[in-house]
Amino acid sequence: MVNRRYCAVPGCRSSSKRSPFKAFFSVPLEIEERKKWLQAMCRSPSDFSDKSHLDICEDHFNVGTCFLYSHNGGFEF
Ligand SMILES: [Zn+2]
C-alpha cells in the first residue's frame, strides 16, 4: 500500500492520486538541504514543521523560474 503523495509547490495540484504516473521526490529532512529545496520552491522553511514530510512532483525539475536541478544530483543557485 503506497501512501498518497502531494506536491508541496505553491500552485501545483499534482498528487499521486490525480497524477499517478508522475514521479514524486521527497524533500530532505537535513536542515541545510531542506532550506535549499524550500527556497527553490519559493517556500519559507517556517511554512512547514521541520519534520513534516514534503513531496515535490517531477514538473518542477529542469523547468520553472526558480527551480533548477543540476546533473550531479543537487540544486544549483
Ligand atoms: Zn508539482
N, CA, C, O and the ligand as a Tripos MOL2 file, in Angstrom:
@<TRIPOS>MOLECULE
protein
  309   307    78     0     0
PROTEIN
NO_CHARGES

@<TRIPOS>ATOM
      1 N           0.8550   -1.1980    0.0000 N.3       1 MET1
      2 CA          0.0000    0.0000    0.0000 C.3       1 MET1
      3 C           0.8880    1.2440    0.0000 C.2       1 MET1
      4 O           1.7040    1.4520    0.8980 O.2       1 MET1
      5 N           0.7040    2.0470   -1.0190 N.am      2 VAL2
      6 CA          1.5210    3.2520   -1.1510 C.3       2 VAL2
      7 C           0.7520    4.4400   -0.5920 C.2       2 VAL2
      8 O          -0.4240    4.6290   -0.9010 O.2       2 VAL2
      9 N           1.4210    5.2360    0.2300 N.am      3 ASN3
     10 CA          0.7760    6.4440    0.7400 C.3       3 ASN3
     11 C           0.5370    7.4330   -0.3800 C.2       3 ASN3
     12 O           1.3280    7.5330   -1.3180 O.2       3 ASN3
     13 N          -0.5370    8.1450   -0.2770 N.am      4 ARG4
     14 CA         -0.8010    9.1800   -1.2620 C.3       4 ARG4
     15 C           0.1900   10.3200   -1.0760 C.2       4 ARG4
     16 O           0.4960   10.7080    0.0510 O.2       4 ARG4
     17 N           0.6840   10.8480   -2.1730 N.am      5 ARG5
     18 CA          1.6770   11.9160   -2.0820 C.3       5 ARG5
     19 C           1.1340   13.1560   -2.7700 C.2       5 ARG5
     20 O           0.4570   13.0780   -3.7950 O.2       5 ARG5
     21 N           1.4450   14.2980   -2.1820 N.am      6 TYR6
     22 CA          1.0090   15.5800   -2.7260 C.3       6 TYR6
     23 C           2.2110   16.4520   -3.0130 C.2       6 TYR6
     24 O           3.1980   16.4240   -2.2770 O.2       6 TYR6
     25 N           2.1320   17.2260   -4.0820 N.am      7 CYS7
     26 CA          3.1950   18.1610   -4.3850 C.3       7 CYS7
     27 C           3.0520   19.3910   -3.4880 C.2       7 CYS7
     28 O           1.9640   19.9520   -3.3610 O.2       7 CYS7
     29 N           4.1610   19.8060   -2.8670 N.am      8 ALA8
     30 CA          4.1300   20.9250   -1.9120 C.3       8 ALA8
     31 C           4.4260   22.2660   -2.5750 C.2       8 ALA8
     32 O           4.4420   23.2920   -1.8960 O.2       8 ALA8
     33 N           4.6600   22.2810   -3.8780 N.am      9 VAL9
     34 CA          4.9700   23.5340   -4.5560 C.3       9 VAL9
     35 C           3.6970   24.3630   -4.7200 C.2       9 VAL9
     36 O           2.6580   23.8490   -5.1360 O.2       9 VAL9
     37 N           3.7930   25.6800   -4.3790 N.am     10 PRO10
     38 CA          2.5960   26.5220   -4.4660 C.3      10 PRO10
     39 C           2.0200   26.5380   -5.8700 C.2      10 PRO10
     40 O           2.7620   26.6690   -6.8440 O.2      10 PRO10
     41 N           0.7310   26.4090   -5.9820 N.am     11 GLY11
     42 CA          0.0750   26.4720   -7.2760 C.3      11 GLY11
     43 C           0.0230   25.1440   -7.9990 C.2      11 GLY11
     44 O          -0.6960   25.0060   -8.9890 O.2      11 GLY11
     45 N           0.7680   24.1710   -7.5260 N.am     12 CYS12
     46 CA          0.7770   22.8710   -8.1890 C.3      12 CYS12
     47 C          -0.2250   21.9570   -7.5010 C.2      12 CYS12
     48 O          -0.2330   21.8380   -6.2760 O.2      12 CYS12
     49 N          -1.0640   21.3150   -8.2940 N.am     13 ARG13
     50 CA         -2.1020   20.4810   -7.6910 C.3      13 ARG13
     51 C          -1.8570   19.0000   -7.9280 C.2      13 ARG13
     52 O          -2.7670   18.1810   -7.8010 O.2      13 ARG13
     53 N          -0.6270   18.6660   -8.2710 N.am     14 SER14
     54 CA         -0.3340   17.2570   -8.5140 C.3      14 SER14
     55 C          -0.4010   16.4510   -7.2250 C.2      14 SER14
     56 O           0.0360   16.9000   -6.1650 O.2      14 SER14
     57 N          -0.9440   15.2790   -7.3390 N.am     15 SER15
     58 CA         -0.8580   14.3280   -6.2440 C.3      15 SER15
     59 C          -0.7540   12.9510   -6.8760 C.2      15 SER15
     60 O          -1.0210   12.7870   -8.0670 O.2      15 SER15
     61 N          -0.3740   11.9820   -6.0970 N.am     16 SER16
     62 CA         -0.2300   10.6460   -6.6630 C.3      16 SER16
     63 C          -1.5910   10.0930   -7.0710 C.2      16 SER16
     64 O          -1.6700    9.1380   -7.8440 O.2      16 SER16
     65 N          -2.6590   10.6900   -6.5520 N.am     17 LYS17
     66 CA         -3.9870   10.2440   -6.9650 C.3      17 LYS17
     67 C          -4.3960   10.8860   -8.2900 C.2      17 LYS17
     68 O          -4.8810   10.2180   -9.2030 O.2      17 LYS17
     69 N          -4.1830   12.2100   -8.3690 N.am     18 ARG18
     70 CA         -4.5140   12.9320   -9.6010 C.3      18 ARG18
     71 C          -3.6210   12.5500  -10.7610 C.2      18 ARG18
     72 O          -4.0720   12.4200  -11.8990 O.2      18 ARG18
     73 N          -2.3460   12.3710  -10.4530 N.am     19 SER19
     74 CA         -1.3420   12.1310  -11.4880 C.3      19 SER19
     75 C          -0.5310   10.8950  -11.1500 C.2      19 SER19
     76 O           0.6390   10.9950  -10.7790 O.2      19 SER19
     77 N          -1.1440    9.7390  -11.2770 N.am     20 PRO20
     78 CA         -0.4860    8.5050  -10.8130 C.3      20 PRO20
     79 C           0.8200    8.1870  -11.5370 C.2      20 PRO20
     80 O           1.6240    7.3940  -11.0480 O.2      20 PRO20
     81 N           1.0320    8.8010  -12.6950 N.am     21 PHE21
     82 CA          2.2430    8.4620  -13.4440 C.3      21 PHE21
     83 C           3.3770    9.4540  -13.2390 C.2      21 PHE21
     84 O           4.4590    9.3010  -13.8060 O.2      21 PHE21
     85 N           3.1250   10.4530  -12.4380 N.am     22 LYS22
     86 CA          4.1870   11.4060  -12.1580 C.3      22 LYS22
     87 C           5.1110   10.8630  -11.0880 C.2      22 LYS22
     88 O           4.7050   10.1010  -10.2110 O.2      22 LYS22
     89 N           6.3810   11.2800  -11.1860 N.am     23 ALA23
     90 CA          7.3340   10.9170  -10.1430 C.3      23 ALA23
     91 C           7.2850   11.9810   -9.0500 C.2      23 ALA23
     92 O           7.1830   13.1740   -9.3330 O.2      23 ALA23
     93 N           7.3580   11.5330   -7.8080 N.am     24 PHE24
     94 CA          7.3960   12.4570   -6.6740 C.3      24 PHE24
     95 C           8.7220   12.3020   -5.9480 C.2      24 PHE24
     96 O           9.2210   11.1920   -5.7680 O.2      24 PHE24
     97 N           9.2880   13.4370   -5.5310 N.am     25 PHE25
     98 CA         10.5670   13.4190   -4.8360 C.3      25 PHE25
     99 C          10.3760   13.9650   -3.4360 C.2      25 PHE25
    100 O           9.6770   14.9610   -3.2490 O.2      25 PHE25
    101 N          10.9820   13.3310   -2.4610 N.am     26 SER26
    102 CA         10.8450   13.7770   -1.0710 C.3      26 SER26
    103 C          11.8430   14.8800   -0.7610 C.2      26 SER26
    104 O          13.0120   14.7970   -1.1360 O.2      26 SER26
    105 N          11.3830   15.8960   -0.0850 N.am     27 VAL27
    106 CA         12.2720   16.9600    0.3930 C.3      27 VAL27
    107 C          13.0870   16.4090    1.5630 C.2      27 VAL27
    108 O          12.5270   15.8250    2.4910 O.2      27 VAL27
    109 N          14.4220   16.5970    1.5200 N.am     28 PRO28
    110 CA         15.2730   16.0370    2.5880 C.3      28 PRO28
    111 C          14.9480   16.6200    3.9540 C.2      28 PRO28
    112 O          14.5020   17.7630    4.0600 O.2      28 PRO28
    113 N          15.1700   15.8450    4.9840 N.am     29 LEU29
    114 CA         14.9280   16.3280    6.3460 C.3      29 LEU29
    115 C          16.1480   17.0470    6.9170 C.2      29 LEU29
    116 O          16.0500   17.7530    7.9210 O.2      29 LEU29
    117 N          17.2770   16.8660    6.2800 N.am     30 GLU30
    118 CA         18.5100   17.5140    6.7350 C.3      30 GLU30
    119 C          18.3560   19.0210    6.5510 C.2      30 GLU30
    120 O          18.0110   19.4780    5.4620 O.2      30 GLU30
    121 N          18.6120   19.8070    7.6230 N.am     31 ILE31
    122 CA         18.2310   21.2170    7.6800 C.3      31 ILE31
    123 C          18.7230   22.0390    6.4830 C.2      31 ILE31
    124 O          17.9340   22.7240    5.8320 O.2      31 ILE31
    125 N          20.0230   21.9680    6.1960 N.am     32 GLU32
    126 CA         20.5770   22.8250    5.1420 C.3      32 GLU32
    127 C          20.0370   22.4370    3.7710 C.2      32 GLU32
    128 O          19.6890   23.2980    2.9630 O.2      32 GLU32
    129 N          19.9700   21.1380    3.5180 N.am     33 GLU33
    130 CA         19.4090   20.6550    2.2500 C.3      33 GLU33
    131 C          17.9540   21.0830    2.1070 C.2      33 GLU33
    132 O          17.5100   21.5210    1.0450 O.2      33 GLU33
    133 N          17.2430   20.9430    3.1950 N.am     34 ARG34
    134 CA         15.8300   21.2630    3.1950 C.3      34 ARG34
    135 C          15.5990   22.7410    2.8740 C.2      34 ARG34
    136 O          14.6960   23.0980    2.1170 O.2      34 ARG34
    137 N          16.4440   23.5950    3.4740 N.am     35 LYS35
    138 CA         16.3460   25.0270    3.2080 C.3      35 LYS35
    139 C          16.4770   25.3200    1.7260 C.2      35 LYS35
    140 O          15.7170   26.1130    1.1700 O.2      35 LYS35
    141 N          17.4560   24.6690    1.0800 N.am     36 LYS36
    142 CA         17.6780   24.8960   -0.3450 C.3      36 LYS36
    143 C          16.4770   24.4730   -1.1740 C.2      36 LYS36
    144 O          16.0650   25.1750   -2.0970 O.2      36 LYS36
    145 N          15.9310   23.3390   -0.8410 N.am     37 TRP37
    146 CA         14.7560   22.8600   -1.5840 C.3      37 TRP37
    147 C          13.5980   23.8290   -1.4120 C.2      37 TRP37
    148 O          12.9250   24.1880   -2.3770 O.2      37 TRP37
    149 N          13.3720   24.2520   -0.1570 N.am     38 LEU38
    150 CA         12.2400   25.1370    0.1010 C.3      38 LEU38
    151 C          12.4340   26.4880   -0.5860 C.2      38 LEU38
    152 O          11.4840   27.0800   -1.0980 O.2      38 LEU38
    153 N          13.6880   26.9670   -0.5890 N.am     39 GLN39
    154 CA         13.9770   28.2070   -1.3060 C.3      39 GLN39
    155 C          13.6520   28.0440   -2.7870 C.2      39 GLN39
    156 O          13.0270   28.9070   -3.4020 O.2      39 GLN39
    157 N          14.0850   26.9320   -3.3340 N.am     40 ALA40
    158 CA         13.8650   26.6700   -4.7530 C.3      40 ALA40
    159 C          12.3790   26.5570   -5.0740 C.2      40 ALA40
    160 O          11.9540   26.8260   -6.1980 O.2      40 ALA40
    161 N          11.5930   26.1550   -4.0750 N.am     41 MET41
    162 CA         10.1490   26.0420   -4.2530 C.3      41 MET41
    163 C           9.4470   27.3630   -3.9760 C.2      41 MET41
    164 O           8.2220   27.4430   -4.0590 O.2      41 MET41
    165 N          10.2210   28.4080   -3.6450 N.am     42 CYS42
    166 CA          9.6380   29.6870   -3.2390 C.3      42 CYS42
    167 C           8.7980   29.5260   -1.9720 C.2      42 CYS42
    168 O           7.7980   30.2230   -1.8010 O.2      42 CYS42
    169 N           9.1880   28.6320   -1.1030 N.am     43 ARG43
    170 CA          8.5120   28.4900    0.1810 C.3      43 ARG43
    171 C           9.4940   28.8310    1.2760 C.2      43 ARG43
    172 O          10.7050   28.7040    1.0920 O.2      43 ARG43
    173 N           8.9880   29.2590    2.4010 N.am     44 SER44
    174 CA          9.8480   29.5400    3.5330 C.3      44 SER44
    175 C           9.8720   28.3230    4.4510 C.2      44 SER44
    176 O           8.8510   27.6630    4.6440 O.2      44 SER44
    177 N          11.0590   28.0240    5.0240 N.am     45 PRO45
    178 CA         11.1320   26.8810    5.9420 C.3      45 PRO45
    179 C          10.1410   27.0030    7.0910 C.2      45 PRO45
    180 O           9.7270   26.0000    7.6710 O.2      45 PRO45
    181 N           9.7640   28.2370    7.4160 N.am     46 SER46
    182 CA          8.8240   28.4060    8.5290 C.3      46 SER46
    183 C           7.3950   28.0420    8.1330 C.2      46 SER46
    184 O           6.5130   27.9810    8.9900 O.2      46 SER46
    185 N           7.1580   27.7990    6.8380 N.am     47 ASP47
    186 CA          5.8330   27.3540    6.4110 C.3      47 ASP47
    187 C           5.5210   25.9270    6.8490 C.2      47 ASP47
    188 O           4.3650   25.5070    6.9040 O.2      47 ASP47
    189 N           6.5890   25.2010    7.1590 N.am     48 PHE48
    190 CA          6.4110   23.7820    7.4490 C.3      48 PHE48
    191 C           7.1170   23.4330    8.7370 C.2      48 PHE48
    192 O           8.0810   24.0980    9.1190 O.2      48 PHE48
    193 N           6.6590   22.4180    9.4000 N.am     49 SER49
    194 CA          7.3940   21.9490   10.5650 C.3      49 SER49
    195 C           8.6460   21.2150   10.0610 C.2      49 SER49
    196 O           8.6560   20.6360    8.9750 O.2      49 SER49
    197 N           9.6950   21.2610   10.8860 N.am     50 ASP50
    198 CA         10.9810   20.6810   10.4830 C.3      50 ASP50
    199 C          10.8920   19.2190   10.0940 C.2      50 ASP50
    200 O          11.7040   18.7190    9.3150 O.2      50 ASP50
    201 N           9.9190   18.5540   10.6340 N.am     51 LYS51
    202 CA          9.8830   17.1080   10.4420 C.3      51 LYS51
    203 C           8.7850   16.6630    9.4890 C.2      51 LYS51
    204 O           8.6320   15.4700    9.2300 O.2      51 LYS51
    205 N           8.0230   17.6130    8.9690 N.am     52 SER52
    206 CA          6.9290   17.1780    8.1100 C.3      52 SER52
    207 C           7.4830   16.6270    6.8020 C.2      52 SER52
    208 O           8.4790   17.1100    6.2650 O.2      52 SER52
    209 N           6.8130   15.6220    6.3230 N.am     53 HIS53
    210 CA          7.2350   15.0090    5.0700 C.3      53 HIS53
    211 C           6.6420   15.7920    3.9080 C.2      53 HIS53
    212 O           5.4310   16.0000    3.8410 O.2      53 HIS53
    213 N           7.5110   16.2280    2.9860 N.am     54 LEU54
    214 CA          7.0510   17.0050    1.8390 C.3      54 LEU54
    215 C           7.4900   16.3430    0.5540 C.2      54 LEU54
    216 O           8.5970   15.8120    0.4620 O.2      54 LEU54
    217 N           6.6310   16.3760   -0.4230 N.am     55 ASP55
    218 CA          6.9640   15.8290   -1.7320 C.3      55 ASP55
    219 C           6.8460   16.9020   -2.8020 C.2      55 ASP55
    220 O           6.0460   17.8310   -2.6920 O.2      55 ASP55
    221 N           7.6520   16.7540   -3.8310 N.am     56 ILE56
    222 CA          7.5970   17.6370   -4.9930 C.3      56 ILE56
    223 C           7.4330   16.7560   -6.2190 C.2      56 ILE56
    224 O           8.0910   15.7210   -6.3300 O.2      56 ILE56
    225 N           6.5700   17.1490   -7.1340 N.am     57 CYS57
    226 CA          6.3870   16.3210   -8.3180 C.3      57 CYS57
    227 C           7.4290   16.6460   -9.3810 C.2      57 CYS57
    228 O           8.1420   17.6460   -9.2920 O.2      57 CYS57
    229 N           7.5000   15.7960  -10.3670 N.am     58 GLU58
    230 CA          8.5530   15.9040  -11.3870 C.3      58 GLU58
    231 C           8.4540   17.1710  -12.2230 C.2      58 GLU58
    232 O           9.4220   17.5450  -12.8850 O.2      58 GLU58
    233 N           7.2940   17.8450  -12.2080 N.am     59 ASP59
    234 CA          7.1050   19.0540  -13.0120 C.3      59 ASP59
    235 C           8.1260   20.1440  -12.6990 C.2      59 ASP59
    236 O           8.4040   21.0000  -13.5390 O.2      59 ASP59
    237 N           8.6790   20.1090  -11.4950 N.am     60 HIS60
    238 CA          9.5000   21.2390  -11.0560 C.3      60 HIS60
    239 C          10.9860   20.9980  -11.2240 C.2      60 HIS60
    240 O          11.8020   21.7930  -10.7570 O.2      60 HIS60
    241 N          11.3390   19.9270  -11.8750 N.am     61 PHE61
    242 CA         12.7370   19.6450  -12.1300 C.3      61 PHE61
    243 C          13.0600   20.0040  -13.5760 C.2      61 PHE61
    244 O          12.3740   19.5880  -14.5100 O.2      61 PHE61
    245 N          14.1110   20.7790  -13.7320 N.am     62 ASN62
    246 CA         14.5440   21.2340  -15.0580 C.3      62 ASN62
    247 C          13.5940   22.2190  -15.7250 C.2      62 ASN62
    248 O          13.8020   22.5700  -16.8870 O.2      62 ASN62
    249 N          12.5880   22.6610  -15.0470 N.am     63 VAL63
    250 CA         11.6790   23.6600  -15.6020 C.3      63 VAL63
    251 C          11.4080   24.7320  -14.5600 C.2      63 VAL63
    252 O          11.8160   24.6050  -13.4060 O.2      63 VAL63
    253 N          10.7280   25.7720  -14.9640 N.am     64 GLY64
    254 CA         10.2530   26.7390  -13.9840 C.3      64 GLY64
    255 C          11.2240   27.8830  -13.7750 C.2      64 GLY64
    256 O          12.3470   27.8650  -14.2780 O.2      64 GLY64
    257 N          10.7840   28.8630  -13.0360 N.am     65 THR65
    258 CA         11.5340   30.0870  -12.8950 C.3      65 THR65
    259 C          12.5780   30.0220  -11.7960 C.2      65 THR65
    260 O          13.6680   30.5720  -11.9490 O.2      65 THR65
    261 N          12.2710   29.3710  -10.7090 N.am     66 CYS66
    262 CA         13.1950   29.4160   -9.5910 C.3      66 CYS66
    263 C          13.5940   28.0220   -9.1530 C.2      66 CYS66
    264 O          14.0500   27.8250   -8.0270 O.2      66 CYS66
    265 N          13.4260   27.0670  -10.0300 N.am     67 PHE67
    266 CA         13.7000   25.6950   -9.6450 C.3      67 PHE67
    267 C          14.6910   25.0970  -10.6220 C.2      67 PHE67
    268 O          14.3350   24.7860  -11.7590 O.2      67 PHE67
    269 N          15.9090   24.9360  -10.1970 N.am     68 LEU68
    270 CA         16.9430   24.4150  -11.0810 C.3      68 LEU68
    271 C          17.4850   23.1210  -10.5170 C.2      68 LEU68
    272 O          17.6820   22.9860   -9.3100 O.2      68 LEU68
    273 N          17.7170   22.1990  -11.3780 N.am     69 TYR69
    274 CA         18.2420   20.9270  -10.9200 C.3      69 TYR69
    275 C          19.4970   20.5950  -11.7130 C.2      69 TYR69
    276 O          19.4700   20.5810  -12.9440 O.2      69 TYR69
    277 N          20.5710   20.3330  -11.0300 N.am     70 SER70
    278 CA         21.8250   20.0760  -11.7320 C.3      70 SER70
    279 C          22.0040   18.5870  -11.9950 C.2      70 SER70
    280 O          21.3630   17.7490  -11.3600 O.2      70 SER70
    281 N          22.8710   18.2740  -12.9260 N.am     71 HIS71
    282 CA         23.0280   16.8800  -13.3280 C.3      71 HIS71
    283 C          23.7440   16.0340  -12.2890 C.2      71 HIS71
    284 O          23.6590   14.8060  -12.3140 O.2      71 HIS71
    285 N          24.4540   16.6960  -11.3690 N.am     72 ASN72
    286 CA         25.1340   15.8760  -10.3700 C.3      72 ASN72
    287 C          24.2570   15.6010   -9.1520 C.2      72 ASN72
    288 O          24.7500   15.1450   -8.1200 O.2      72 ASN72
    289 N          22.9870   15.8710   -9.2680 N.am     73 GLY73
    290 CA         22.0600   15.4530   -8.2350 C.3      73 GLY73
    291 C          21.7650   16.4770   -7.1800 C.2      73 GLY73
    292 O          21.0870   16.1600   -6.2030 O.2      73 GLY73
    293 N          22.2480   17.7100   -7.3300 N.am     74 GLY74
    294 CA         21.9350   18.7300   -6.3350 C.3      74 GLY74
    295 C          21.3310   19.9460   -6.9870 C.2      74 GLY74
    296 O          21.3210   20.0630   -8.2120 O.2      74 GLY74
    297 N          20.8330   20.8430   -6.1860 N.am     75 PHE75
    298 CA         20.2950   22.0780   -6.7280 C.3      75 PHE75
    299 C          21.4030   23.0990   -6.9360 C.2      75 PHE75
    300 O          22.3730   23.1400   -6.1800 O.2      75 PHE75
    301 N          21.2540   23.9020   -7.9410 N.am     76 GLU76
    302 CA         22.2040   24.9850   -8.1880 C.3      76 GLU76
    303 C          21.4950   26.3120   -8.0250 C.2      76 GLU76
    304 O          20.3540   26.4800   -8.4550 O.2      76 GLU76
    305 N          22.1880   27.2620   -7.3930 N.am     77 PHE77
    306 CA         21.5690   28.5670   -7.2030 C.3      77 PHE77
    307 C          22.4550   29.6480   -7.7880 C.2      77 PHE77
    308 O          22.1090   30.8280   -7.7290 O.2      77 PHE77
    309 ZN          4.2120   19.8530   -8.5480 Zn       78 ZN78
@<TRIPOS>BOND
     1     1     2 1
     2     2     3 1
     3     3     4 2
     4     3     5 am
     5     5     6 1
     6     6     7 1
     7     7     8 2
     8     7     9 am
     9     9    10 1
    10    10    11 1
    11    11    12 2
    12    11    13 am
    13    13    14 1
    14    14    15 1
    15    15    16 2
    16    15    17 am
    17    17    18 1
    18    18    19 1
    19    19    20 2
    20    19    21 am
    21    21    22 1
    22    22    23 1
    23    23    24 2
    24    23    25 am
    25    25    26 1
    26    26    27 1
    27    27    28 2
    28    27    29 am
    29    29    30 1
    30    30    31 1
    31    31    32 2
    32    31    33 am
    33    33    34 1
    34    34    35 1
    35    35    36 2
    36    35    37 am
    37    37    38 1
    38    38    39 1
    39    39    40 2
    40    39    41 am
    41    41    42 1
    42    42    43 1
    43    43    44 2
    44    43    45 am
    45    45    46 1
    46    46    47 1
    47    47    48 2
    48    47    49 am
    49    49    50 1
    50    50    51 1
    51    51    52 2
    52    51    53 am
    53    53    54 1
    54    54    55 1
    55    55    56 2
    56    55    57 am
    57    57    58 1
    58    58    59 1
    59    59    60 2
    60    59    61 am
    61    61    62 1
    62    62    63 1
    63    63    64 2
    64    63    65 am
    65    65    66 1
    66    66    67 1
    67    67    68 2
    68    67    69 am
    69    69    70 1
    70    70    71 1
    71    71    72 2
    72    71    73 am
    73    73    74 1
    74    74    75 1
    75    75    76 2
    76    75    77 am
    77    77    78 1
    78    78    79 1
    79    79    80 2
    80    79    81 am
    81    81    82 1
    82    82    83 1
    83    83    84 2
    84    83    85 am
    85    85    86 1
    86    86    87 1
    87    87    88 2
    88    87    89 am
    89    89    90 1
    90    90    91 1
    91    91    92 2
    92    91    93 am
    93    93    94 1
    94    94    95 1
    95    95    96 2
    96    95    97 am
    97    97    98 1
    98    98    99 1
    99    99   100 2
   100    99   101 am
   101   101   102 1
   102   102   103 1
   103   103   104 2
   104   103   105 am
   105   105   106 1
   106   106   107 1
   107   107   108 2
   108   107   109 am
   109   109   110 1
   110   110   111 1
   111   111   112 2
   112   111   113 am
   113   113   114 1
   114   114   115 1
   115   115   116 2
   116   115   117 am
   117   117   118 1
   118   118   119 1
   119   119   120 2
   120   119   121 am
   121   121   122 1
   122   122   123 1
   123   123   124 2
   124   123   125 am
   125   125   126 1
   126   126   127 1
   127   127   128 2
   128   127   129 am
   129   129   130 1
   130   130   131 1
   131   131   132 2
   132   131   133 am
   133   133   134 1
   134   134   135 1
   135   135   136 2
   136   135   137 am
   137   137   138 1
   138   138   139 1
   139   139   140 2
   140   139   141 am
   141   141   142 1
   142   142   143 1
   143   143   144 2
   144   143   145 am
   145   145   146 1
   146   146   147 1
   147   147   148 2
   148   147   149 am
   149   149   150 1
   150   150   151 1
   151   151   152 2
   152   151   153 am
   153   153   154 1
   154   154   155 1
   155   155   156 2
   156   155   157 am
   157   157   158 1
   158   158   159 1
   159   159   160 2
   160   159   161 am
   161   161   162 1
   162   162   163 1
   163   163   164 2
   164   163   165 am
   165   165   166 1
   166   166   167 1
   167   167   168 2
   168   167   169 am
   169   169   170 1
   170   170   171 1
   171   171   172 2
   172   171   173 am
   173   173   174 1
   174   174   175 1
   175   175   176 2
   176   175   177 am
   177   177   178 1
   178   178   179 1
   179   179   180 2
   180   179   181 am
   181   181   182 1
   182   182   183 1
   183   183   184 2
   184   183   185 am
   185   185   186 1
   186   186   187 1
   187   187   188 2
   188   187   189 am
   189   189   190 1
   190   190   191 1
   191   191   192 2
   192   191   193 am
   193   193   194 1
   194   194   195 1
   195   195   196 2
   196   195   197 am
   197   197   198 1
   198   198   199 1
   199   199   200 2
   200   199   201 am
   201   201   202 1
   202   202   203 1
   203   203   204 2
   204   203   205 am
   205   205   206 1
   206   206   207 1
   207   207   208 2
   208   207   209 am
   209   209   210 1
   210   210   211 1
   211   211   212 2
   212   211   213 am
   213   213   214 1
   214   214   215 1
   215   215   216 2
   216   215   217 am
   217   217   218 1
   218   218   219 1
   219   219   220 2
   220   219   221 am
   221   221   222 1
   222   222   223 1
   223   223   224 2
   224   223   225 am
   225   225   226 1
   226   226   227 1
   227   227   228 2
   228   227   229 am
   229   229   230 1
   230   230   231 1
   231   231   232 2
   232   231   233 am
   233   233   234 1
   234   234   235 1
   235   235   236 2
   236   235   237 am
   237   237   238 1
   238   238   239 1
   239   239   240 2
   240   239   241 am
   241   241   242 1
   242   242   243 1
   243   243   244 2
   244   243   245 am
   245   245   246 1
   246   246   247 1
   247   247   248 2
   248   247   249 am
   249   249   250 1
   250   250   251 1
   251   251   252 2
   252   251   253 am
   253   253   254 1
   254   254   255 1
   255   255   256 2
   256   255   257 am
   257   257   258 1
   258   258   259 1
   259   259   260 2
   260   259   261 am
   261   261   262 1
   262   262   263 1
   263   263   264 2
   264   263   265 am
   265   265   266 1
   266   266   267 1
   267   267   268 2
   268   267   269 am
   269   269   270 1
   270   270   271 1
   271   271   272 2
   272   271   273 am
   273   273   274 1
   274   274   275 1
   275   275   276 2
   276   275   277 am
   277   277   278 1
   278   278   279 1
   279   279   280 2
   280   279   281 am
   281   281   282 1
   282   282   283 1
   283   283   284 2
   284   283   285 am
   285   285   286 1
   286   286   287 1
   287   287   288 2
   288   287   289 am
   289   289   290 1
   290   290   291 1
   291   291   292 2
   292   291   293 am
   293   293   294 1
   294   294   295 1
   295   295   296 2
   296   295   297 am
   297   297   298 1
   298   298   299 1
   299   299   300 2
   300   299   301 am
   301   301   302 1
   302   302   303 1
   303   303   304 2
   304   303   305 am
   305   305   306 1
   306   306   307 1
   307   307   308 2
@<TRIPOS>SUBSTRUCTURE
     1 MET1         2 RESIDUE 1 A MET
     2 VAL2         6 RESIDUE 1 A VAL
     3 ASN3        10 RESIDUE 1 A ASN
     4 ARG4        14 RESIDUE 1 A ARG
     5 ARG5        18 RESIDUE 1 A ARG
     6 TYR6        22 RESIDUE 1 A TYR
     7 CYS7        26 RESIDUE 1 A CYS
     8 ALA8        30 RESIDUE 1 A ALA
     9 VAL9        34 RESIDUE 1 A VAL
    10 PRO10       38 RESIDUE 1 A PRO
    11 GLY11       42 RESIDUE 1 A GLY
    12 CYS12       46 RESIDUE 1 A CYS
    13 ARG13       50 RESIDUE 1 A ARG
    14 SER14       54 RESIDUE 1 A SER
    15 SER15       58 RESIDUE 1 A SER
    16 SER16       62 RESIDUE 1 A SER
    17 LYS17       66 RESIDUE 1 A LYS
    18 ARG18       70 RESIDUE 1 A ARG
    19 SER19       74 RESIDUE 1 A SER
    20 PRO20       78 RESIDUE 1 A PRO
    21 PHE21       82 RESIDUE 1 A PHE
    22 LYS22       86 RESIDUE 1 A LYS
    23 ALA23       90 RESIDUE 1 A ALA
    24 PHE24       94 RESIDUE 1 A PHE
    25 PHE25       98 RESIDUE 1 A PHE
    26 SER26      102 RESIDUE 1 A SER
    27 VAL27      106 RESIDUE 1 A VAL
    28 PRO28      110 RESIDUE 1 A PRO
    29 LEU29      114 RESIDUE 1 A LEU
    30 GLU30      118 RESIDUE 1 A GLU
    31 ILE31      122 RESIDUE 1 A ILE
    32 GLU32      126 RESIDUE 1 A GLU
    33 GLU33      130 RESIDUE 1 A GLU
    34 ARG34      134 RESIDUE 1 A ARG
    35 LYS35      138 RESIDUE 1 A LYS
    36 LYS36      142 RESIDUE 1 A LYS
    37 TRP37      146 RESIDUE 1 A TRP
    38 LEU38      150 RESIDUE 1 A LEU
    39 GLN39      154 RESIDUE 1 A GLN
    40 ALA40      158 RESIDUE 1 A ALA
    41 MET41      162 RESIDUE 1 A MET
    42 CYS42      166 RESIDUE 1 A CYS
    43 ARG43      170 RESIDUE 1 A ARG
    44 SER44      174 RESIDUE 1 A SER
    45 PRO45      178 RESIDUE 1 A PRO
    46 SER46      182 RESIDUE 1 A SER
    47 ASP47      186 RESIDUE 1 A ASP
    48 PHE48      190 RESIDUE 1 A PHE
    49 SER49      194 RESIDUE 1 A SER
    50 ASP50      198 RESIDUE 1 A ASP
    51 LYS51      202 RESIDUE 1 A LYS
    52 SER52      206 RESIDUE 1 A SER
    53 HIS53      210 RESIDUE 1 A HIS
    54 LEU54      214 RESIDUE 1 A LEU
    55 ASP55      218 RESIDUE 1 A ASP
    56 ILE56      222 RESIDUE 1 A ILE
    57 CYS57      226 RESIDUE 1 A CYS
    58 GLU58      230 RESIDUE 1 A GLU
    59 ASP59      234 RESIDUE 1 A ASP
    60 HIS60      238 RESIDUE 1 A HIS
    61 PHE61      242 RESIDUE 1 A PHE
    62 ASN62      246 RESIDUE 1 A ASN
    63 VAL63      250 RESIDUE 1 A VAL
    64 GLY64      254 RESIDUE 1 A GLY
    65 THR65      258 RESIDUE 1 A THR
    66 CYS66      262 RESIDUE 1 A CYS
    67 PHE67      266 RESIDUE 1 A PHE
    68 LEU68      270 RESIDUE 1 A LEU
    69 TYR69      274 RESIDUE 1 A TYR
    70 SER70      278 RESIDUE 1 A SER
    71 HIS71      282 RESIDUE 1 A HIS
    72 ASN72      286 RESIDUE 1 A ASN
    73 GLY73      290 RESIDUE 1 A GLY
    74 GLY74      294 RESIDUE 1 A GLY
    75 PHE75      298 RESIDUE 1 A PHE
    76 GLU76      302 RESIDUE 1 A GLU
    77 PHE77      306 RESIDUE 1 A PHE
    78 ZN78       309 GROUP 0 **** ****
